[in-house]
Amino acid sequence: MVFEVRKKERENPQSLVHRFTKTVRQSGVLLELRGNQFKRRAKSALAKKRSALRRVELRIQKKKEDKLAKPK
């Protein structure tokens, strides 16, 4: 992706750099690159099954605890 910002008449270099950085920020390229910097691997099928079973077990355990809890 190429960004082109041309210098306007009687524009100082500082404002030119400011306009360039503004266009880059608004394009969202930096956010996309930062998001791809630390890419997470997808969970394996076995890991998905294990985490699903753990959630089910925790839900059952929570229901048991709620039933055995003292009334308020």
mmCIF file of the N, C-alpha and C atoms, coordinates in Angstrom:
data_MODEL
# 
_entry.id   MODEL 
# 
loop_
_atom_site.group_PDB 
_atom_site.id 
_atom_site.type_symbol 
_atom_site.label_atom_id 
_atom_site.label_alt_id 
_atom_site.label_comp_id 
_atom_site.label_asym_id 
_atom_site.label_entity_id 
_atom_site.label_seq_id 
_atom_site.pdbx_PDB_ins_code 
_atom_site.Cartn_x 
_atom_site.Cartn_y 
_atom_site.Cartn_z 
_atom_site.occupancy 
_atom_site.B_iso_or_equiv 
_atom_site.pdbx_formal_charge 
_atom_site.auth_seq_id 
_atom_site.auth_comp_id 
_atom_site.auth_asym_id 
_atom_site.auth_atom_id 
_atom_site.pdbx_PDB_model_num 
ATOM 1   N N  . MET A 1 1  ? 0.844   -1.165  0.000  1.00 0.00 ? 1  MET A N  1 
ATOM 2   C CA . MET A 1 1  ? 0.000   0.000   0.000  1.00 0.00 ? 1  MET A CA 1 
ATOM 3   C C  . MET A 1 1  ? 0.897   1.237   0.000  1.00 0.00 ? 1  MET A C  1 
ATOM 4   N N  . VAL A 1 2  ? 0.686   2.092   -0.952 1.00 0.00 ? 2  VAL A N  1 
ATOM 5   C CA . VAL A 1 2  ? 1.522   3.282   -1.099 1.00 0.00 ? 2  VAL A CA 1 
ATOM 6   C C  . VAL A 1 2  ? 0.676   4.516   -0.814 1.00 0.00 ? 2  VAL A C  1 
ATOM 7   N N  . PHE A 1 3  ? 1.213   5.366   0.032  1.00 0.00 ? 3  PHE A N  1 
ATOM 8   C CA . PHE A 1 3  ? 0.544   6.625   0.342  1.00 0.00 ? 3  PHE A CA 1 
ATOM 9   C C  . PHE A 1 3  ? 1.352   7.744   -0.282 1.00 0.00 ? 3  PHE A C  1 
ATOM 10  N N  . GLU A 1 4  ? 0.657   8.620   -0.973 1.00 0.00 ? 4  GLU A N  1 
ATOM 11  C CA . GLU A 1 4  ? 1.339   9.730   -1.617 1.00 0.00 ? 4  GLU A CA 1 
ATOM 12  C C  . GLU A 1 4  ? 0.727   11.035  -1.133 1.00 0.00 ? 4  GLU A C  1 
ATOM 13  N N  . VAL A 1 5  ? 1.562   11.857  -0.536 1.00 0.00 ? 5  VAL A N  1 
ATOM 14  C CA . VAL A 1 5  ? 1.133   13.178  -0.078 1.00 0.00 ? 5  VAL A CA 1 
ATOM 15  C C  . VAL A 1 5  ? 2.061   14.186  -0.718 1.00 0.00 ? 5  VAL A C  1 
ATOM 16  N N  . ARG A 1 6  ? 1.502   15.034  -1.546 1.00 0.00 ? 6  ARG A N  1 
ATOM 17  C CA . ARG A 1 6  ? 2.314   16.026  -2.239 1.00 0.00 ? 6  ARG A CA 1 
ATOM 18  C C  . ARG A 1 6  ? 2.352   17.335  -1.446 1.00 0.00 ? 6  ARG A C  1 
ATOM 19  N N  . LYS A 1 7  ? 3.483   17.981  -1.527 1.00 0.00 ? 7  LYS A N  1 
ATOM 20  C CA . LYS A 1 7  ? 3.669   19.236  -0.813 1.00 0.00 ? 7  LYS A CA 1 
ATOM 21  C C  . LYS A 1 7  ? 2.855   20.339  -1.479 1.00 0.00 ? 7  LYS A C  1 
ATOM 22  N N  . LYS A 1 8  ? 2.102   21.051  -0.650 1.00 0.00 ? 8  LYS A N  1 
ATOM 23  C CA . LYS A 1 8  ? 1.331   22.177  -1.171 1.00 0.00 ? 8  LYS A CA 1 
ATOM 24  C C  . LYS A 1 8  ? 2.232   23.406  -1.261 1.00 0.00 ? 8  LYS A C  1 
ATOM 25  N N  . GLU A 1 9  ? 1.721   24.434  -1.945 1.00 0.00 ? 9  GLU A N  1 
ATOM 26  C CA . GLU A 1 9  ? 2.500   25.665  -2.051 1.00 0.00 ? 9  GLU A CA 1 
ATOM 27  C C  . GLU A 1 9  ? 2.668   26.297  -0.672 1.00 0.00 ? 9  GLU A C  1 
ATOM 28  N N  . ARG A 1 10 ? 3.857   26.755  -0.398 1.00 0.00 ? 10 ARG A N  1 
ATOM 29  C CA . ARG A 1 10 ? 4.183   27.425  0.862  1.00 0.00 ? 10 ARG A CA 1 
ATOM 30  C C  . ARG A 1 10 ? 3.813   26.591  2.091  1.00 0.00 ? 10 ARG A C  1 
ATOM 31  N N  . GLU A 1 11 ? 4.030   25.291  2.006  1.00 0.00 ? 11 GLU A N  1 
ATOM 32  C CA . GLU A 1 11 ? 3.767   24.414  3.156  1.00 0.00 ? 11 GLU A CA 1 
ATOM 33  C C  . GLU A 1 11 ? 5.103   24.001  3.761  1.00 0.00 ? 11 GLU A C  1 
ATOM 34  N N  . ASN A 1 12 ? 5.197   24.109  5.062  1.00 0.00 ? 12 ASN A N  1 
ATOM 35  C CA . ASN A 1 12 ? 6.461   23.749  5.694  1.00 0.00 ? 12 ASN A CA 1 
ATOM 36  C C  . ASN A 1 12 ? 6.540   22.220  5.850  1.00 0.00 ? 12 ASN A C  1 
ATOM 37  N N  . PRO A 1 13 ? 7.745   21.689  5.978  1.00 0.00 ? 13 PRO A N  1 
ATOM 38  C CA . PRO A 1 13 ? 7.921   20.230  6.063  1.00 0.00 ? 13 PRO A CA 1 
ATOM 39  C C  . PRO A 1 13 ? 7.200   19.599  7.263  1.00 0.00 ? 13 PRO A C  1 
ATOM 40  N N  . GLN A 1 14 ? 7.101   20.330  8.348  1.00 0.00 ? 14 GLN A N  1 
ATOM 41  C CA . GLN A 1 14 ? 6.454   19.791  9.541  1.00 0.00 ? 14 GLN A CA 1 
ATOM 42  C C  . GLN A 1 14 ? 4.974   19.499  9.293  1.00 0.00 ? 14 GLN A C  1 
ATOM 43  N N  . SER A 1 15 ? 4.279   20.411  8.628  1.00 0.00 ? 15 SER A N  1 
ATOM 44  C CA . SER A 1 15 ? 2.867   20.183  8.353  1.00 0.00 ? 15 SER A CA 1 
ATOM 45  C C  . SER A 1 15 ? 2.690   19.099  7.293  1.00 0.00 ? 15 SER A C  1 
ATOM 46  N N  . LEU A 1 16 ? 3.645   18.954  6.388  1.00 0.00 ? 16 LEU A N  1 
ATOM 47  C CA . LEU A 1 16 ? 3.602   17.881  5.398  1.00 0.00 ? 16 LEU A CA 1 
ATOM 48  C C  . LEU A 1 16 ? 3.700   16.518  6.088  1.00 0.00 ? 16 LEU A C  1 
ATOM 49  N N  . VAL A 1 17 ? 4.621   16.406  7.021  1.00 0.00 ? 17 VAL A N  1 
ATOM 50  C CA . VAL A 1 17 ? 4.769   15.154  7.776  1.00 0.00 ? 17 VAL A CA 1 
ATOM 51  C C  . VAL A 1 17 ? 3.518   14.892  8.599  1.00 0.00 ? 17 VAL A C  1 
ATOM 52  N N  . HIS A 1 18 ? 2.958   15.932  9.152  1.00 0.00 ? 18 HIS A N  1 
ATOM 53  C CA . HIS A 1 18 ? 1.722   15.787  9.938  1.00 0.00 ? 18 HIS A CA 1 
ATOM 54  C C  . HIS A 1 18 ? 0.578   15.262  9.077  1.00 0.00 ? 18 HIS A C  1 
ATOM 55  N N  . ARG A 1 19 ? 0.436   15.811  7.872  1.00 0.00 ? 19 ARG A N  1 
ATOM 56  C CA . ARG A 1 19 ? -0.621  15.342  6.964  1.00 0.00 ? 19 ARG A CA 1 
ATOM 57  C C  . ARG A 1 19 ? -0.396  13.884  6.562  1.00 0.00 ? 19 ARG A C  1 
ATOM 58  N N  . PHE A 1 20 ? 0.871   13.529  6.317  1.00 0.00 ? 20 PHE A N  1 
ATOM 59  C CA . PHE A 1 20 ? 1.181   12.154  5.941  1.00 0.00 ? 20 PHE A CA 1 
ATOM 60  C C  . PHE A 1 20 ? 0.821   11.185  7.066  1.00 0.00 ? 20 PHE A C  1 
ATOM 61  N N  . THR A 1 21 ? 1.239   11.494  8.282  1.00 0.00 ? 21 THR A N  1 
ATOM 62  C CA . THR A 1 21 ? 0.937   10.602  9.399  1.00 0.00 ? 21 THR A CA 1 
ATOM 63  C C  . THR A 1 21 ? -0.569  10.507  9.635  1.00 0.00 ? 21 THR A C  1 
ATOM 64  N N  . LYS A 1 22 ? -1.279  11.587  9.386  1.00 0.00 ? 22 LYS A N  1 
ATOM 65  C CA . LYS A 1 22 ? -2.733  11.583  9.543  1.00 0.00 ? 22 LYS A CA 1 
ATOM 66  C C  . LYS A 1 22 ? -3.382  10.641  8.533  1.00 0.00 ? 22 LYS A C  1 
ATOM 67  N N  . THR A 1 23 ? -2.931  10.680  7.285  1.00 0.00 ? 23 THR A N  1 
ATOM 68  C CA . THR A 1 23 ? -3.501  9.788   6.276  1.00 0.00 ? 23 THR A CA 1 
ATOM 69  C C  . THR A 1 23 ? -3.186  8.331   6.585  1.00 0.00 ? 23 THR A C  1 
ATOM 70  N N  . VAL A 1 24 ? -1.989  8.064   7.072  1.00 0.00 ? 24 VAL A N  1 
ATOM 71  C CA . VAL A 1 24 ? -1.627  6.686   7.428  1.00 0.00 ? 24 VAL A CA 1 
ATOM 72  C C  . VAL A 1 24 ? -2.488  6.208   8.590  1.00 0.00 ? 24 VAL A C  1 
ATOM 73  N N  . ARG A 1 25 ? -2.679  7.061   9.597  1.00 0.00 ? 25 ARG A N  1 
ATOM 74  C CA . ARG A 1 25 ? -3.510  6.693   10.750 1.00 0.00 ? 25 ARG A CA 1 
ATOM 75  C C  . ARG A 1 25 ? -4.948  6.420   10.330 1.00 0.00 ? 25 ARG A C  1 
ATOM 76  N N  . GLN A 1 26 ? -5.498  7.267   9.465  1.00 0.00 ? 26 GLN A N  1 
ATOM 77  C CA . GLN A 1 26 ? -6.894  7.121   9.054  1.00 0.00 ? 26 GLN A CA 1 
ATOM 78  C C  . GLN A 1 26 ? -7.103  5.896   8.174  1.00 0.00 ? 26 GLN A C  1 
ATOM 79  N N  . SER A 1 27 ? -6.061  5.439   7.496  1.00 0.00 ? 27 SER A N  1 
ATOM 80  C CA . SER A 1 27 ? -6.207  4.281   6.614  1.00 0.00 ? 27 SER A CA 1 
ATOM 81  C C  . SER A 1 27 ? -6.367  2.984   7.410  1.00 0.00 ? 27 SER A C  1 
ATOM 82  N N  . GLY A 1 28 ? -5.835  2.943   8.632  1.00 0.00 ? 28 GLY A N  1 
ATOM 83  C CA . GLY A 1 28 ? -5.958  1.749   9.469  1.00 0.00 ? 28 GLY A CA 1 
ATOM 84  C C  . GLY A 1 28 ? -4.888  0.705   9.212  1.00 0.00 ? 28 GLY A C  1 
ATOM 85  N N  . VAL A 1 29 ? -3.870  1.045   8.464  1.00 0.00 ? 29 VAL A N  1 
ATOM 86  C CA . VAL A 1 29 ? -2.812  0.099   8.135  1.00 0.00 ? 29 VAL A CA 1 
ATOM 87  C C  . VAL A 1 29 ? -2.027  -0.294  9.382  1.00 0.00 ? 29 VAL A C  1 
ATOM 88  N N  . LEU A 1 30 ? -1.715  0.682   10.229 1.00 0.00 ? 30 LEU A N  1 
ATOM 89  C CA . LEU A 1 30 ? -0.930  0.389   11.428 1.00 0.00 ? 30 LEU A CA 1 
ATOM 90  C C  . LEU A 1 30 ? -1.685  -0.528  12.380 1.00 0.00 ? 30 LEU A C  1 
ATOM 91  N N  . LEU A 1 31 ? -3.003  -0.306  12.529 1.00 0.00 ? 31 LEU A N  1 
ATOM 92  C CA . LEU A 1 31 ? -3.797  -1.169  13.391 1.00 0.00 ? 31 LEU A CA 1 
ATOM 93  C C  . LEU A 1 31 ? -3.814  -2.595  12.869 1.00 0.00 ? 31 LEU A C  1 
ATOM 94  N N  . GLU A 1 32 ? -3.914  -2.727  11.564 1.00 0.00 ? 32 GLU A N  1 
ATOM 95  C CA . GLU A 1 32 ? -3.927  -4.054  10.964 1.00 0.00 ? 32 GLU A CA 1 
ATOM 96  C C  . GLU A 1 32 ? -2.596  -4.765  11.184 1.00 0.00 ? 32 GLU A C  1 
ATOM 97  N N  . LEU A 1 33 ? -1.503  -4.041  11.009 1.00 0.00 ? 33 LEU A N  1 
ATOM 98  C CA . LEU A 1 33 ? -0.187  -4.636  11.213 1.00 0.00 ? 33 LEU A CA 1 
ATOM 99  C C  . LEU A 1 33 ? 0.028   -5.024  12.671 1.00 0.00 ? 33 LEU A C  1 
ATOM 100 N N  . ARG A 1 34 ? -0.399  -4.180  13.591 1.00 0.00 ? 34 ARG A N  1 
ATOM 101 C CA . ARG A 1 34 ? -0.247  -4.512  15.010 1.00 0.00 ? 34 ARG A CA 1 
ATOM 102 C C  . ARG A 1 34 ? -1.088  -5.716  15.381 1.00 0.00 ? 34 ARG A C  1 
ATOM 103 N N  . GLY A 1 35 ? -2.242  -5.839  14.765 1.00 0.00 ? 35 GLY A N  1 
ATOM 104 C CA . GLY A 1 35 ? -3.091  -6.999  15.027 1.00 0.00 ? 35 GLY A CA 1 
ATOM 105 C C  . GLY A 1 35 ? -2.467  -8.279  14.523 1.00 0.00 ? 35 GLY A C  1 
ATOM 106 N N  . ASN A 1 36 ? -1.745  -8.209  13.422 1.00 0.00 ? 36 ASN A N  1 
ATOM 107 C CA . ASN A 1 36 ? -1.104  -9.401  12.865 1.00 0.00 ? 36 ASN A CA 1 
ATOM 108 C C  . ASN A 1 36 ? 0.230   -9.706  13.523 1.00 0.00 ? 36 ASN A C  1 
ATOM 109 N N  . GLN A 1 37 ? 0.742   -8.798  14.309 1.00 0.00 ? 37 GLN A N  1 
ATOM 110 C CA . GLN A 1 37 ? 2.065   -8.972  14.900 1.00 0.00 ? 37 GLN A CA 1 
ATOM 111 C C  . GLN A 1 37 ? 2.102   -10.171 15.851 1.00 0.00 ? 37 GLN A C  1 
ATOM 112 N N  . PHE A 1 38 ? 1.092   -10.324 16.663 1.00 0.00 ? 38 PHE A N  1 
ATOM 113 C CA . PHE A 1 38 ? 1.055   -11.416 17.628 1.00 0.00 ? 38 PHE A CA 1 
ATOM 114 C C  . PHE A 1 38 ? -0.147  -12.300 17.310 1.00 0.00 ? 38 PHE A C  1 
ATOM 115 N N  . LYS A 1 39 ? -0.062  -13.001 16.213 1.00 0.00 ? 39 LYS A N  1 
ATOM 116 C CA . LYS A 1 39 ? -1.156  -13.845 15.756 1.00 0.00 ? 39 LYS A CA 1 
ATOM 117 C C  . LYS A 1 39 ? -1.285  -15.041 16.689 1.00 0.00 ? 39 LYS A C  1 
ATOM 118 N N  . ARG A 1 40 ? -2.505  -15.348 17.111 1.00 0.00 ? 40 ARG A N  1 
ATOM 119 C CA . ARG A 1 40 ? -2.730  -16.512 17.967 1.00 0.00 ? 40 ARG A CA 1 
ATOM 120 C C  . ARG A 1 40 ? -3.052  -17.720 17.112 1.00 0.00 ? 40 ARG A C  1 
ATOM 121 N N  . ARG A 1 41 ? -2.534  -18.839 17.528 1.00 0.00 ? 41 ARG A N  1 
ATOM 122 C CA . ARG A 1 41 ? -2.828  -20.075 16.813 1.00 0.00 ? 41 ARG A CA 1 
ATOM 123 C C  . ARG A 1 41 ? -4.228  -20.536 17.175 1.00 0.00 ? 41 ARG A C  1 
ATOM 124 N N  . ALA A 1 42 ? -4.880  -21.194 16.241 1.00 0.00 ? 42 ALA A N  1 
ATOM 125 C CA . ALA A 1 42 ? -6.210  -21.735 16.501 1.00 0.00 ? 42 ALA A CA 1 
ATOM 126 C C  . ALA A 1 42 ? -6.089  -22.947 17.415 1.00 0.00 ? 42 ALA A C  1 
ATOM 127 N N  . LYS A 1 43 ? -7.102  -23.140 18.248 1.00 0.00 ? 43 LYS A N  1 
ATOM 128 C CA . LYS A 1 43 ? -7.081  -24.283 19.147 1.00 0.00 ? 43 LYS A CA 1 
ATOM 129 C C  . LYS A 1 43 ? -7.278  -25.562 18.352 1.00 0.00 ? 43 LYS A C  1 
ATOM 130 N N  . SER A 1 44 ? -6.627  -26.617 18.803 1.00 0.00 ? 44 SER A N  1 
ATOM 131 C CA . SER A 1 44 ? -6.821  -27.909 18.153 1.00 0.00 ? 44 SER A CA 1 
ATOM 132 C C  . SER A 1 44 ? -8.192  -28.453 18.545 1.00 0.00 ? 44 SER A C  1 
ATOM 133 N N  . ALA A 1 45 ? -8.626  -29.471 17.833 1.00 0.00 ? 45 ALA A N  1 
ATOM 134 C CA . ALA A 1 45 ? -9.945  -30.060 18.095 1.00 0.00 ? 45 ALA A CA 1 
ATOM 135 C C  . ALA A 1 45 ? -9.994  -30.635 19.506 1.00 0.00 ? 45 ALA A C  1 
ATOM 136 N N  . LEU A 1 46 ? -8.915  -31.278 19.931 1.00 0.00 ? 46 LEU A N  1 
ATOM 137 C CA . LEU A 1 46 ? -8.883  -31.870 21.270 1.00 0.00 ? 46 LEU A CA 1 
ATOM 138 C C  . LEU A 1 46 ? -8.956  -30.793 22.350 1.00 0.00 ? 46 LEU A C  1 
ATOM 139 N N  . ALA A 1 47 ? -8.256  -29.689 22.146 1.00 0.00 ? 47 ALA A N  1 
ATOM 140 C CA . ALA A 1 47 ? -8.290  -28.598 23.122 1.00 0.00 ? 47 ALA A CA 1 
ATOM 141 C C  . ALA A 1 47 ? -9.684  -27.992 23.203 1.00 0.00 ? 47 ALA A C  1 
ATOM 142 N N  . LYS A 1 48 ? -10.382 -27.856 22.067 1.00 0.00 ? 48 LYS A N  1 
ATOM 143 C CA . LYS A 1 48 ? -11.741 -27.336 22.067 1.00 0.00 ? 48 LYS A CA 1 
ATOM 144 C C  . LYS A 1 48 ? -12.668 -28.257 22.850 1.00 0.00 ? 48 LYS A C  1 
ATOM 145 N N  . LYS A 1 49 ? -12.528 -29.557 22.641 1.00 0.00 ? 49 LYS A N  1 
ATOM 146 C CA . LYS A 1 49 ? -13.373 -30.520 23.353 1.00 0.00 ? 49 LYS A CA 1 
ATOM 147 C C  . LYS A 1 49 ? -13.119 -30.458 24.855 1.00 0.00 ? 49 LYS A C  1 
ATOM 148 N N  . ARG A 1 50 ? -11.840 -30.388 25.223 1.00 0.00 ? 50 ARG A N  1 
ATOM 149 C CA . ARG A 1 50 ? -11.509 -30.339 26.647 1.00 0.00 ? 50 ARG A CA 1 
ATOM 150 C C  . ARG A 1 50 ? -12.066 -29.090 27.315 1.00 0.00 ? 50 ARG A C  1 
ATOM 151 N N  . SER A 1 51 ? -11.949 -27.951 26.646 1.00 0.00 ? 51 SER A N  1 
ATOM 152 C CA . SER A 1 51 ? -12.453 -26.720 27.255 1.00 0.00 ? 51 SER A CA 1 
ATOM 153 C C  . SER A 1 51 ? -13.978 -26.742 27.328 1.00 0.00 ? 51 SER A C  1 
ATOM 154 N N  . ALA A 1 52 ? -14.633 -27.343 26.335 1.00 0.00 ? 52 ALA A N  1 
ATOM 155 C CA . ALA A 1 52 ? -16.089 -27.455 26.377 1.00 0.00 ? 52 ALA A CA 1 
ATOM 156 C C  . ALA A 1 52 ? -16.520 -28.362 27.524 1.00 0.00 ? 52 ALA A C  1 
ATOM 157 N N  . LEU A 1 53 ? -15.823 -29.476 27.705 1.00 0.00 ? 53 LEU A N  1 
ATOM 158 C CA . LEU A 1 53 ? -16.147 -30.380 28.816 1.00 0.00 ? 53 LEU A CA 1 
ATOM 159 C C  . LEU A 1 53 ? -15.922 -29.699 30.156 1.00 0.00 ? 53 LEU A C  1 
ATOM 160 N N  . ARG A 1 54 ? -14.870 -28.925 30.264 1.00 0.00 ? 54 ARG A N  1 
ATOM 161 C CA . ARG A 1 54 ? -14.591 -28.210 31.513 1.00 0.00 ? 54 ARG A CA 1 
ATOM 162 C C  . ARG A 1 54 ? -15.706 -27.218 31.818 1.00 0.00 ? 54 ARG A C  1 
ATOM 163 N N  . ARG A 1 55 ? -16.191 -26.492 30.801 1.00 0.00 ? 55 ARG A N  1 
ATOM 164 C CA . ARG A 1 55 ? -17.292 -25.560 31.015 1.00 0.00 ? 55 ARG A CA 1 
ATOM 165 C C  . ARG A 1 55 ? -18.545 -26.281 31.489 1.00 0.00 ? 55 ARG A C  1 
ATOM 166 N N  . VAL A 1 56 ? -18.821 -27.441 30.897 1.00 0.00 ? 56 VAL A N  1 
ATOM 167 C CA . VAL A 1 56 ? -20.002 -28.219 31.294 1.00 0.00 ? 56 VAL A CA 1 
ATOM 168 C C  . VAL A 1 56 ? -19.857 -28.675 32.739 1.00 0.00 ? 56 VAL A C  1 
ATOM 169 N N  . GLU A 1 57 ? -18.677 -29.178 33.099 1.00 0.00 ? 57 GLU A N  1 
ATOM 170 C CA . GLU A 1 57 ? -18.450 -29.638 34.469 1.00 0.00 ? 57 GLU A CA 1 
ATOM 171 C C  . GLU A 1 57 ? -18.584 -28.495 35.468 1.00 0.00 ? 57 GLU A C  1 
ATOM 172 N N  . LEU A 1 58 ? -18.038 -27.334 35.133 1.00 0.00 ? 58 LEU A N  1 
ATOM 173 C CA . LEU A 1 58 ? -18.137 -26.187 36.031 1.00 0.00 ? 58 LEU A CA 1 
ATOM 174 C C  . LEU A 1 58 ? -19.584 -25.735 36.189 1.00 0.00 ? 58 LEU A C  1 
ATOM 175 N N  . ARG A 1 59 ? -20.359 -25.801 35.120 1.00 0.00 ? 59 ARG A N  1 
ATOM 176 C CA . ARG A 1 59 ? -21.774 -25.426 35.182 1.00 0.00 ? 59 ARG A CA 1 
ATOM 177 C C  . ARG A 1 59 ? -22.534 -26.378 36.104 1.00 0.00 ? 59 ARG A C  1 
ATOM 178 N N  . ILE A 1 60 ? -22.261 -27.681 35.977 1.00 0.00 ? 60 ILE A N  1 
ATOM 179 C CA . ILE A 1 60 ? -22.918 -28.677 36.835 1.00 0.00 ? 60 ILE A CA 1 
ATOM 180 C C  . ILE A 1 60 ? -22.517 -28.461 38.288 1.00 0.00 ? 60 ILE A C  1 
ATOM 181 N N  . GLN A 1 61 ? -21.248 -28.217 38.522 1.00 0.00 ? 61 GLN A N  1 
ATOM 182 C CA . GLN A 1 61 ? -20.757 -27.983 39.877 1.00 0.00 ? 61 GLN A CA 1 
ATOM 183 C C  . GLN A 1 61 ? -21.407 -26.741 40.482 1.00 0.00 ? 61 GLN A C  1 
ATOM 184 N N  . LYS A 1 62 ? -21.567 -25.703 39.708 1.00 0.00 ? 62 LYS A N  1 
ATOM 185 C CA . LYS A 1 62 ? -22.189 -24.463 40.181 1.00 0.00 ? 62 LYS A CA 1 
ATOM 186 C C  . LYS A 1 62 ? -23.643 -24.708 40.563 1.00 0.00 ? 62 LYS A C  1 
ATOM 187 N N  . LYS A 1 63 ? -24.365 -25.505 39.759 1.00 0.00 ? 63 LYS A N  1 
ATOM 188 C CA . LYS A 1 63 ? -25.759 -25.814 40.077 1.00 0.00 ? 63 LYS A CA 1 
ATOM 189 C C  . LYS A 1 63 ? -25.863 -26.585 41.388 1.00 0.00 ? 63 LYS A C  1 
ATOM 190 N N  . LYS A 1 64 ? -24.963 -27.550 41.596 1.00 0.00 ? 64 LYS A N  1 
ATOM 191 C CA . LYS A 1 64 ? -24.956 -28.324 42.843 1.00 0.00 ? 64 LYS A CA 1 
ATOM 192 C C  . LYS A 1 64 ? -24.700 -27.413 44.039 1.00 0.00 ? 64 LYS A C  1 
ATOM 193 N N  . GLU A 1 65 ? -23.739 -26.505 43.897 1.00 0.00 ? 65 GLU A N  1 
ATOM 194 C CA . GLU A 1 65 ? -23.427 -25.591 44.993 1.00 0.00 ? 65 GLU A CA 1 
ATOM 195 C C  . GLU A 1 65 ? -24.607 -24.673 45.298 1.00 0.00 ? 65 GLU A C  1 
ATOM 196 N N  . ASP A 1 66 ? -25.312 -24.230 44.263 1.00 0.00 ? 66 ASP A N  1 
ATOM 197 C CA . ASP A 1 66 ? -26.471 -23.373 44.467 1.00 0.00 ? 66 ASP A CA 1 
ATOM 198 C C  . ASP A 1 66 ? -27.577 -24.116 45.215 1.00 0.00 ? 66 ASP A C  1 
ATOM 199 N N  . LYS A 1 67 ? -27.759 -25.405 44.917 1.00 0.00 ? 67 LYS A N  1 
ATOM 200 C CA . LYS A 1 67 ? -28.797 -26.190 45.580 1.00 0.00 ? 67 LYS A CA 1 
ATOM 201 C C  . LYS A 1 67 ? -28.444 -26.433 47.048 1.00 0.00 ? 67 LYS A C  1 
ATOM 202 N N  . LEU A 1 68 ? -27.167 -26.637 47.332 1.00 0.00 ? 68 LEU A N  1 
ATOM 203 C CA . LEU A 1 68 ? -26.752 -26.940 48.697 1.00 0.00 ? 68 LEU A CA 1 
ATOM 204 C C  . LEU A 1 68 ? -26.505 -25.691 49.545 1.00 0.00 ? 68 LEU A C  1 
ATOM 205 N N  . ALA A 1 69 ? -26.553 -24.527 48.935 1.00 0.00 ? 69 ALA A N  1 
ATOM 206 C CA . ALA A 1 69 ? -26.292 -23.293 49.663 1.00 0.00 ? 69 ALA A CA 1 
ATOM 207 C C  . ALA A 1 69 ? -27.418 -22.998 50.654 1.00 0.00 ? 69 ALA A C  1 
ATOM 208 N N  . LYS A 1 70 ? -27.039 -22.306 51.727 1.00 0.00 ? 70 LYS A N  1 
ATOM 209 C CA . LYS A 1 70 ? -28.043 -21.942 52.727 1.00 0.00 ? 70 LYS A CA 1 
ATOM 210 C C  . LYS A 1 70 ? -28.949 -20.871 52.169 1.00 0.00 ? 70 LYS A C  1 
ATOM 211 N N  . PRO A 1 71 ? -30.241 -20.912 52.525 1.00 0.00 ? 71 PRO A N  1 
ATOM 212 C CA . PRO A 1 71 ? -31.134 -19.867 52.059 1.00 0.00 ? 71 PRO A CA 1 
ATOM 213 C C  . PRO A 1 71 ? -30.768 -18.525 52.686 1.00 0.00 ? 71 PRO A C  1 
ATOM 214 N N  . LYS A 1 72 ? -31.021 -17.472 51.974 1.00 0.00 ? 72 LYS A N  1 
ATOM 215 C CA . LYS A 1 72 ? -30.634 -16.139 52.439 1.00 0.00 ? 72 LYS A CA 1 
ATOM 216 C C  . LYS A 1 72 ? -31.709 -15.541 53.314 1.00 0.00 ? 72 LYS A C  1 
# 
